């Protein structure tokens, strides 16, 4: 159960970072492919850092014995 909550938190934070980058690159162009690809290439490092800190921060919770 806790693993699902941690996974949902990771997905939400990475989506926020990616959508923010897409909105920065979005112009009045007809297709969204170019802003999406640009945002994915630029925001991969912040997404990896966010995922890593979430996993490292949740390790004590995951490894703690049940009461």
Protein Blocks (a to p, Z undefined) as FASTA:
>chain_A
ZZmmmmmmmmmmmmmmmmmmmmmmpccbfbfklmmmmmmmmmmmmmmmmmmmmmmmmmmm
mmpccZZ
